[in-house]
Amino acid sequence: MDLESVIHRNTIKEESWKTVLTLAYQSLGVVYGDLSTSPLYVYKSAFAEDIQHSDTNEEIYGVLSFVFWTLTLIPLLKYVFIVLRADDNGEGGTFALYSLLCRHARVSLLPNTQLADEHLTEYTMDNGTVPVNRKNVGLGLKNLLEKHRVLQRVLLVLALIGTCMVIGDGVLTPAISVFSAVSGLELSMSKEQHRYVEVPVACVILIFLFALQHYGTHRVGSLFAPVVLTWLLCISAIGVYNIFHWNPHVYEALSPYYMFKFLKKTQKGGWMSLGGILLCITGSEAMYADLGHFSQLSIKIAFTFLVYPSLILAYMGQAAYLSRHHSLESDYRIGFYVSVPVKLRWPVLAIAILQAVVGSQAVITGTFSIIKQCSAMGCFPKVKIIHTSSKMHGQIYIPEINWSLMLLCLAITVGFRDTKRMGNAAGLAVITVMLVTTCLMSLAIVLCWHKNILLAVCFIVFFGSIEALYFSASLIKFLEGAWVPIALSLIFLIAMYVWHYGTLKKYEFDVHNKVPINWLLSLGPSLGIVRVKGIGLIHTELVSGIPAIFSHFVTNLPAFHQVVIFLCIKSVQVPHVRPEERFLVGRVGPKEYRLYRCIARYGYHDIHKDDIEFERDLICSIAEFIRSDASEYGLGFGSFEEDTKMTVVGTSASNLEGSIRMTEDDDQVDSQMEGPSELMEVKSSPEKVRKRVRFVVPDSPQIDLDAREELLELMEAKEAGMAFILSHSYVRAKSGSSWLKKVVINYGYDFLRRNSRGPSYALSIPHASTLEHILKSFPVKL
């Protein structure tokens, strides 16, 4: 595995420049749509009543200086040169960074982690070079985090706050982007007309935008990059024109001297205007969050050589125009469009609206992605996830979230009706996410990169102080719109933490009440009841032991299935699990009991397969385990007495040489064994079956008679059909619990659980299949 990983990494490093530049071009539409939209509203938000205008250019130069250095220090220095290097096997974002920290410091709060998970290829290596936990740098910090569970919860809450603010940004960015783009209509109609046109037009565009999400971005994704490229070339060209036509000396404002001069003159008003200035870096986090779709080099090239200079020229051009027109106070209010030459305003307005849609689309897709990650890591209720493209990775659609975002977005647009309050709200969401990234990144410098702790302190002090300054300027406008992201984040944070807490407590209850192996052994191979043909698939969250619901079924049912599989589908804290490492398979009890445990492992970015393919992979993994009997793979964990001995088995799609394959057809044939030169087919002879099942097994090494008999039983059981058994439990807090715990469990968690989705593989089972559902109420008191 290690050799293949090294070869894979070397192949990536040897990418041709053509490939890199193609990825850089494609990243424009996905990564930089939001960031490129900011010139529409930065100056308008910065000069929104906080600064008293004068006949000098000190205020304009001061704002431009702040914009230039903010763009240089945060997106360019912090993200491009530092944060992008902290990838989790190619993936980025708040949860990817948190996952990376959890693996290095073992601070994960996931309840069903196993020793076997640490043998996953993507778990043991980060960035392809540094083995986990091999250096002692920062060992004290690592031990501190592992020892104190309170610190682990603080780390989780910090990651959840960043995630909630990203969701809040998914509400606010489409509203302010579309509303600012449409505001250009103000220049072509009277103020009275504009008041009745601007909001309805913005709402229609927003409804259209969210209605298109169902079709997926891959259908129009090819248009995104040209739109952003055209927009960047447009605003940079207008910027160059304004610089040479109105004020060629505007470059002087790039000196940091004008920042101090600006604050000295404007004092409190200048400090409050920073809440509008920080909007120039809206969307910078997308460079890190969308890292998994592109390479680091392509994102760096696109920003450094195109996006960054285009934005700087655009802001300089606006400043050059305003420096010669500050006698008209309304020019400050209108913002971007007033600096556009009159003949170009209508074409620029059309491009701006398209650009706002592209920028909003990227944020909405990013919101879907991070909610999927949270759900996979047990921090968000299960929701319906639709993959809109079979070819493009990460293209998903979540109906409940989409319509919720649309309603909230329309409420913001209709309720605020101006970019000032929208900007205050969006600014606080953006800077909070960046502060969270700075805090987590400082830990990653020590724990993941094994650098000196002094370097981490310098990182958090330097960037943290800059972001804290902007954060304070945004927070002071709490009553002027900044309360929106706080309220939204608080609601999502409570829901996410309640779900995580309830899930954790329910798992602890299941572990405490699992059935001992001695009880199973006392029943004998027949389990004390009649064993009928078929496969009983029992869903459980347990990775070891027998769930209590099984004893309930055995005690109350007159018959049970010939083959029983305890299925656990869990997420691990890596982005992807390789197909050849997907399943952990083991026995529950002696061989003649025909009880198996199968743990299907998925990364937080993995796509769950459809029911038919998953069913095939599941049965093949059991068959391969029977054949190998934990001897060929050599990756057993635990012992029989502990009921934890497991074997790593790949999926049928992994095409491992010498693995068992399964075929199904409608033809009925007599029982036989065929032995071609390389493969042997083991067939069963059904009397009245829907399909014939065949396992194609390698001719060498030979399988013994016991294993052959077990494979035949598995085939007969598969032909007879599978019954999916899912227990339905209701959760209540124990008597004597605190009132807070009763509220959280009895009302909060119970409400979320009843309104969340069940296991995706169970929901996707067609009604025409042979799978049946047995629902049983089962009390759980925490």
Secondary structure as GFF3:
##gff-version 3
##sequence-region A 1 782
A	DSSP	alpha_helix	2	13	.	.	.	ID=ss1
A	DSSP	alpha_helix	17	31	.	.	.	ID=ss2
A	DSSP	alpha_helix	33	37	.	.	.	ID=ss3
A	DSSP	three_ten_helix	38	40	.	.	.	ID=ss4
A	DSSP	alpha_helix	42	46	.	.	.	ID=ss5
A	DSSP	alpha_helix	58	71	.	.	.	ID=ss6
A	DSSP	pi_helix	72	80	.	.	.	ID=ss7
A	DSSP	three_ten_helix	83	85	.	.	.	ID=ss8
A	DSSP	alpha_helix	94	105	.	.	.	ID=ss9
A	DSSP	three_ten_helix	115	119	.	.	.	ID=ss10
A	DSSP	alpha_helix	121	124	.	.	.	ID=ss11
A	DSSP	beta_strand	125	126	.	.	.	ID=ss12
A	DSSP	beta_strand	130	131	.	.	.	ID=ss13
A	DSSP	alpha_helix	139	147	.	.	.	ID=ss14
A	DSSP	alpha_helix	149	182	.	.	.	ID=ss15
A	DSSP	three_ten_helix	183	188	.	.	.	ID=ss16
A	DSSP	alpha_helix	191	211	.	.	.	ID=ss17
A	DSSP	three_ten_helix	212	215	.	.	.	ID=ss18
A	DSSP	three_ten_helix	217	219	.	.	.	ID=ss19
A	DSSP	alpha_helix	221	246	.	.	.	ID=ss20
A	DSSP	three_ten_helix	248	254	.	.	.	ID=ss21
A	DSSP	alpha_helix	257	266	.	.	.	ID=ss22
A	DSSP	alpha_helix	268	277	.	.	.	ID=ss23
A	DSSP	three_ten_helix	278	281	.	.	.	ID=ss24
A	DSSP	alpha_helix	285	289	.	.	.	ID=ss25
A	DSSP	three_ten_helix	291	293	.	.	.	ID=ss26
A	DSSP	alpha_helix	296	302	.	.	.	ID=ss27
A	DSSP	pi_helix	303	307	.	.	.	ID=ss28
A	DSSP	alpha_helix	308	322	.	.	.	ID=ss29
A	DSSP	alpha_helix	329	334	.	.	.	ID=ss30
A	DSSP	three_ten_helix	336	339	.	.	.	ID=ss31
A	DSSP	three_ten_helix	342	344	.	.	.	ID=ss32
A	DSSP	alpha_helix	345	376	.	.	.	ID=ss33
A	DSSP	beta_strand	386	387	.	.	.	ID=ss34
A	DSSP	beta_strand	396	397	.	.	.	ID=ss35
A	DSSP	alpha_helix	399	416	.	.	.	ID=ss36
A	DSSP	alpha_helix	419	447	.	.	.	ID=ss37
A	DSSP	alpha_helix	453	475	.	.	.	ID=ss38
A	DSSP	three_ten_helix	478	480	.	.	.	ID=ss39
A	DSSP	alpha_helix	483	512	.	.	.	ID=ss40
A	DSSP	alpha_helix	517	523	.	.	.	ID=ss41
A	DSSP	beta_strand	530	539	.	.	.	ID=ss42
A	DSSP	alpha_helix	548	556	.	.	.	ID=ss43
A	DSSP	beta_strand	559	572	.	.	.	ID=ss44
A	DSSP	three_ten_helix	579	581	.	.	.	ID=ss45
A	DSSP	beta_strand	583	587	.	.	.	ID=ss46
A	DSSP	three_ten_helix	591	593	.	.	.	ID=ss47
A	DSSP	beta_strand	595	603	.	.	.	ID=ss48
A	DSSP	alpha_helix	611	628	.	.	.	ID=ss49
A	DSSP	beta_strand	647	649	.	.	.	ID=ss50
A	DSSP	three_ten_helix	652	654	.	.	.	ID=ss51
A	DSSP	beta_strand	661	665	.	.	.	ID=ss52
A	DSSP	beta_strand	673	674	.	.	.	ID=ss53
A	DSSP	beta_strand	679	683	.	.	.	ID=ss54
A	DSSP	beta_strand	692	698	.	.	.	ID=ss55
A	DSSP	alpha_helix	705	720	.	.	.	ID=ss56
A	DSSP	beta_strand	722	725	.	.	.	ID=ss57
A	DSSP	beta_strand	728	732	.	.	.	ID=ss58
A	DSSP	alpha_helix	739	742	.	.	.	ID=ss59
A	DSSP	pi_helix	743	749	.	.	.	ID=ss60
A	DSSP	alpha_helix	750	754	.	.	.	ID=ss61
A	DSSP	alpha_helix	760	763	.	.	.	ID=ss62
A	DSSP	beta_strand	773	774	.	.	.	ID=ss63
A	DSSP	beta_strand	777	781	.	.	.	ID=ss64
###
